[in-house]
Amino acid sequence: MTALDDHYAVAANLSEGWLDAVRMLDAAPSYKAIHLVIRILDPVAEDAAIRAAARALIDTHNAANADRPRKQMPDIDTTRNTIFPARWAERTDGPDALVAYYRERYTKSGLRGFRNNERGTYFGRIVAYPRGDGQEAADQLGDTVRKLRDELTKRNPKSSRYEINIYNERKDRNPISFPCLAHLSVHLHERRLNMQAIYRNESLVARAYGNYLGLGQLQAYMAEHAGASVGELLMTLGHVELDSNKTPIRAMLRQLDAAA
């Protein structure tokens, strides 16, 4: 980690980015912070030991709350799928097919029937963003990839015309509910696709590792289908909390430090 101060870190991969955030919040007296910034240089690379440690924190929490289903934390891949359904992407032939496949299942009797999905999913907002009444939902994934492809045919492609909305003022009236991820901003630089994710709130144990994994894989997917290489991922966390007690966090940090 390269930490410029207690609110900004530069990480080599997504696993180290998550761990950097945990270390910074562990040092905060309240286990909370505002305006945390994590810059991940390779958002598709992972460290197996750190991922296992992140999973162990979730497992420890769930074991302690075995008799309280609503206190259970989702596993990493479940969280990842809310942002990018990687297995479905593997089974479909490009963005248009993936969007169609997801939209068919993005219903109250399908994906939105699961607990915590009632208001939607992040990928649902990306591929079926709600517009005004009577207007067709927007496919932001396909539109973004098409814009990127178009620009990459040019000698001097535009760097900044690729915005993806998650938050919707018409739909999102509950101040403490979905969506915590508010916006994605994509930028081209030297034919590399870079992305910024803006979170209004982030829970580091319950959600963050899966979020970073999903964002990195979404970024790589767009780059692949646009004909670009993968650049960096910038995480801007408006409010962030370390949603665990100190004992398992400190034990994890000691274990990872000893193995380093």
C-alpha positions, 0 to 999 in steps of 0.5 A: 500500500502507498498511503498518502494520508489516512483517507487515500491509498493506492493499491496494486490489486483489488484485494490490496485495495480492500485491505488498505481500506480495512487498515485505515478504518481499523485506525479510525476511533469510530471505525467510520470515515468520510471521503475515503479514496482507494485507487486500484491499479489492476482491478482484475487481479486478486490476492488469494490469501486476502480474499480468503481472509475477507471470506473468513470475516463474513463466515465468522459473522454469520456463524455468530448470527446463525439464528438471525437470518436477517443479520446474515452477510452475503458471500463474496460472489453473491455481492459480485453478481449484483454488480456483474453476473460473471457466469451469465456473461460467460454464457452469453455472446456479448453485451446485447445478449447479456442485457437481453438475458438479464432483463428477462429475469429482472422481474418480481417473480425472478431476480427482484423476488429475492430478499434485498433485491426488491428495489433492484440490483446494481446491474439491473440499473446498468442494463435497465435504468428506469426513465420517466413513465411510459419510456423504455428503460435505458441499456447503459451497458450497451450504450457505453460499449457502443460509444467506446467502440465508436471513439476507439476507431478515431485517432483522438478518442474522447476521454469523457463521454461515458457515464452510467447512473445507478441512483434514480431520483424518482425511484430512490426515496428511502434515504438509508436503502438501495443504492449505496453505489450512486454512479460510475464514470468511465474514462479513456486514456491512452486506449485504456478503460479507466473507471470511477465508482462513487459510493454514498455508503460502503460496508467494508466487511459485508459488501466491499470485497464483492463490490470491488470484484464486481466492479473490476470484472464489469470494467474488464468486460466493457474493455474487452468488448470495446477493444480497449485494455483495462486501466485503473479503478478509483473508489470514492467512498462518501461514508464508509464503516468497518462493520465488524468488532475489533477482535476478528479484524485484528486477528485477520490483520495479524495473520496477514502480516505474519504471512507477508 
